[in-house]
Amino acid sequence: MTDNIPQSKFWTKPEVLAFCRISDSTLSRLERRGAFPARMVVGQRKVVWNREAVENWAADLADPAKLAG
């Protein structure tokens, strides 16, 4: 886990990108495919992701047994 990412329940887009080490375009592509946890709209111009869901998504990618099943 990245030390400079806040430990709140929700992460903003910059926090998600930093934790996952992916680009904005990769995040958009994963979301379009339904291959990334769903974002939540919390304001007119703000979206967040559930921290636990993103961490679980990353852990699943790191576990070859889960990818095979």
Sequence and secondary structure as in RCSB ss.txt:
>XXXX:A:sequence
MTDNIPQSKFWTKPEVLAFCRISDSTLSRLERRGAFPARMVVGQRKVVWNREAVENWAADLADPAKLAG
>XXXX:A:secstr
  TTS  SSEEEHHHHHHHHT  HHHHHHHHHHT S  EEEEETTEEEEEHHHHHHHHHHHH HHHHH 
